[in-house]
Structures are given as C-alpha cells and as structure tokens.
Amino acid sequence: MTKIVSLYNNKGGVAKTTTLFNMAVYLAQVQEKKVLLVDCDPQCNCTELFFCSADNFDDPDLPLPGTSIYEALQPRFDGDTARIDVKNIDITPSPIYKNLSILRGDINFSRAEQYFSLAISQAVTESIHDKNTYAVMSRMLRDLGTLHGFDYILCDVGPSAGSITRMTILSCDGVFIPTAPDRFSYQAIQGMGSIMNEWLTRHELIIATFDPYGIKAPFATPKFYGAIVNNYKIHRAGKKKGSYLKWEQLIKDGIVNLLLSGPGRKLLPNQKSLLSNPFVASIRDVGAMAPVAQIVGKAIFDIAQPDTVHASSDGDYYRGAVWSDWVARMEEYKSEIGKIAVAME
C-alpha cells in the first residue's frame, strides 16, 4: 500500500524541499522503492530541483513535460467531475534517477486556495460539491499510488497555513516537521500546535458527514513521524555548538508539549518513543554542497567529484583532503536521510 508523506513547517528556510528531494532519491536509489514526488507548492521549488539536471531545462521556450498538479485537479475545480481519473495524468520520470517520478508544480495552483478554502468551510454542510472538492486531493494521490504501484508519495508544501497546505497535509498518512535550531523555528512550533489541532478537529467534523451521503472518506488520520533538525554547526571537536543545543531543547519541549500532548491534542506520534525524543534525524550545515546539488539536480549525498567544479574558485574540481572531507560529509548526510526513511516504516 502506498504511503503518503509530507514535511511541514509554517516557517520557511528549514530545508524542507531539499530534505524531501533527498528523501525521495534515497528511497528510490538506496531502498529501490517506487517514489512519486508531488509538488503542491505554487513556488515550484521541488519541480525546479527535479528537472534542473535535464538537458535544455533552462530553455524558456521548452515547456516542462507531464501534467501539472493544477491541470490534474482542474476538472474538479471546474465542477466537471467528482473524482479525478488518474489515468489521464501524465507523470514524469526523473532525468537521472530510476524509480523516481514527479507530478510537477504549477504557479497557477495558487488558484486552488479559493476552492479548498470554500470546501473547508462548506463541506460540513449538505453540499456534495464541496465534499467532493474536500476529498479530491486525497482521492487523487491514493488513486495514483494504486494505479502506478508507488511505495511512497512525497508531497512538497509551502511554508504557510493556507488551504492548499492544509488539504495536502490532511491527505497524508504522516508528516515530519523540519526545524532549524533558532528562535524563529521555536516561535513556529509554538503556533503549530494550535494550527494542527484546529485542522484535525475540523477534519473530523467534516468526514463524519460523508457517510450519510454515500461518500467514502479517502483519508487516513495523519500521524507525526518525527522532527528533523537542520543546519546546525559544530565545533572543531565535532560537537554541536551550545547555542544550537539550547534552541534544539526548546524546540523539542515545544513539539512534545504543544503538538503531541495536552488536552484534546489530535496529532498523534507514530511511535511512543517520539513523546520523549521527537527528533529522528539531525543534519548539520552542508555548506557549499547544497548549492552544488541544486546546480546539478542531484541528491546531496550523490554529488560526484567533477561536480565540485561549481564550488571551486579556480575552475577545477576538488581533490585530495578537500574532496575526502566532502565524501565524509555526504556519507554523514546520507546516514541521517536513512534515519528519516526508517521512521516511515
């Protein structure tokens, strides 16, 4: 059965898209799983990263291949169909990675905000139209998983609490929360508890109205798969700097006390151990490796030695101790991505 997963934080700059893309490559290449990326963010950063390794990607006169997410869902938004026929959706295989495909993003998908907002407010009423719009994302993702035999569908969402992000998260089986060890991530965690609780409370009310109208609710209550701390720095001795540890502890306490526990909390941990330690991976700052990976369209742990020419100041690729350090850092990064994959099992 297909597992649908997303990374969500209403704060930007926490390496959400980068981590999701690397998760997808890890699952497809290392674990040999069949993976679909779905770009649900109208900014389309995941789509850019997916296609930038393709020949002629920078040619503005060449349209991107495949169906976009907005094109896929438009028949529902136009009111022509209750359920998307996923056989009409043309998903695109990766230019370089076997087992990896994408339902690409679309700047026009921002228009879906109004359709989903209306559905969220009206689906609890007798409106069959709005109930079908409320269910359309989950139905489509699960039908795509069944049709193509995907093991995982990974959804990239924007750093917002808008209706597009909301409907995507509610369509998932589980969610990771990426963070950075700083004040702003801590502030975001403080607000996410009420946001997620409101979403899930309203969600229960809405799907409870489906059965009397003969509508099967295509949802699984999303669970918390764990938090990821990104972009911390270390001392030369290899230990995390104290300031990062302090913010990491505050974020940890915030996740446990504000998201996962307390009266009426709806977001449940996938494993009880997450109630004591919600972090499943700890990824230190990867420095120049991130922009190089974005240039060549590869996973960070898959950068080749010739690719380092893009980081070099003299126009030559890295050798010797410098390249050895990159290899060690990539293996460390790959190990942490592997921990995220384990948390989804």
ABEGO torsion letter per residue (X at the ends): XBBBBBBBBABBGAGAAAAAAAAAAAAAAAAGBBBBBBBABAAGAAAAAAAAABBGAABAABBBBEBBAAAAAAAAAAGABABBBAAABBBBBBAABBGBBBBBBBAAAAAAAAAAAAAAAAAABABAAAAAAAAAAAAAAAAAAAAAGBABBBBBBBBBABAAAAAAAAABABBBBBBBBBAAAAAAAAAAAAAAAAAAAAAAAAAAAAAAAGBBBABBBBBBAEBBBBGBBBBAAGBBBAAAAAAAAAAAAAAAAAAABEBGBABBBABAAAAABABABBBBBAEAAAAAAAAAGBBAAABBAAAAAAABAAGBBBBEAAAAAAAAAAAAAAAAAAAAAAAAX
